[in-house]
Amino acid sequence: MRNQENKKKLVNNWFNFIQSQICLQFENLEKNFFNKNKRFKKRIWKKSNNEEGGGASYLLENGKLFDKVGVNKSTVSGIFKKEFRSKILGAGHDGKYWASGVSVVAHMRNPKIPALHFNTRFIVTSKEWFGGGIDVTPSQKDKKEKNMIHSKLKQICYNNNKDYVKYKKWCDKYFYLPHRSEARGIGGIFFDYEQKKWEENFKFIRELGLGFIDIAKKIILDKNKLKWNKIEKEQQYYKRGRYIEFNLLYDRGTKFGLNSGGDIKSILMSLPPKAKWK
Amino acid sequence: MRNQENKKKLVNNWFNFIQSQICLQFENLEKNFFNKNKRFKKRIWKKSNNEEGGGASYLLENGKLFDKVGVNKSTVSGIFKKEFRSKILGAGHDGKYWASGVSVVAHMRNPKIPALHFNTRFIVTSKEWFGGGIDVTPSQKDKKEKNMIHSKLKQICYNNNKDYVKYKKWCDKYFYLPHRSEARGIGGIFFDYEQKKWEENFKFIRELGLGFIDIAKKIILDKNKLKWNKIEKEQQYYKRGRYIEFNLLYDRGTKFGLNSGGDIKSILMSLPPKAKWK
């Protein structure tokens, strides 16, 4: 058995690595196909109490492939406010936490390419667990693409003895707008509170990160040459309105960020650059 | 002393009246200055349980004066879910409520004219009270306008023995984005839980509604001829992003609506038609 400090270090290192890989691959996609000079901008932030950690946020905006893509990694610790403790597993006693994670949201210029979301995290309170997932939000139907995404996710779960059906259902349940009786997107997988078998979970987390790059590239390369029109772009703006509603009304990651002294610009990087409501 | 059913009836009638007045005046402004054929569209909705009321929502979109303005009135009743009861005054025991209100949000085409918000409501649980307010969200500074608005609100409060300073502070505190340490706009007045002196409060509510029309017309007539440029419009889109963050993350009216089986389109009419984030 590894000790907890060792686990934290391994996870933190992995998250740094996968963040750099995702940035590298996304930047190459943007540069190779469209715009040689487009680069991620890096921003380092620290919690107001320096000893409680911080993060590095990479943002690429106004690209020809990406309207906006954020690739954020943070490692923070501290003590939750009393009101919030009951909402976090194992934090009820003293509110102490340590959390590290990588989070990616990509809003594409071409409305035929769906918005992509990936997150993996390791959280330590009086308990310790992994969580994460991959999900996809198109503004146009594409059954073939949906099948491809789900079959790849199924494979990753299968390779790691994870219950794909359970994770898929969890995703559908989580990314749901009850006030509209509407799913945010076409789902994917979502999981949380994975406490047992640390080594296996850590392997799964790693393969999911690499799998995300694989899936994202496939989606993008299949579609980046497709023409689109103004009506399709408008549909994307309205879909993004729903994305914003979900993230601000319901998303637990957003609430966690706001309750753990996270960096606002990084927490809200998930918001698209432009959205519409009717 | 009036009995409660009588109060409900009077309030409901007033809200119908002030809604029609606001629509008439706003439609005239739009038609007289810009677009003779632009009209509010009316939409009637009922709660899924018909006996629990509903509302009438008036929406004018894509005008030359208004990008989007909603003038909503609803009268609903029912029983709050257990989780929500502790958050509503007097609902802890059995969760029963009756609520009626008028709510107006105007997002202007000209970015030099601020977004306007007005709401008055009468809520009955085991207690009964009035609440409401007027507040203004410019995307450009205008000290003269700010002073005009606050002096008119001060006058209305003074005429009705209401504590303007208290209501002004309440407004500043309420319309605040803690995650950005930023006010939503330039304030106004906000009040809630006004339980005593029903007749006086009802008179205040009425004068506030008429005062809103007066203030809105003054703001609009002072500025509707002013030229604006693309940069100013962009600033307005970013300010609207903050407006959305506030309304979805914090606004109690939004949460009340979502928890009382309200009509989604009406609850979210406060969202601007288009917004940006950077």
Interface residues (C-beta under 8 A of the other chain):
Chain A: E61 H179 R180 Y237 G241 I244 E245 L248 L249 L258 I264 I267 L268 L271 P272 P273 K274 A275 K276 W277 K278
Chain B: E61 H179 R180 Y237 G241 I244 E245 L248 L249 L258 I264 I267 L268 L271 P272 P273 K274 A275 K276 W277 K278
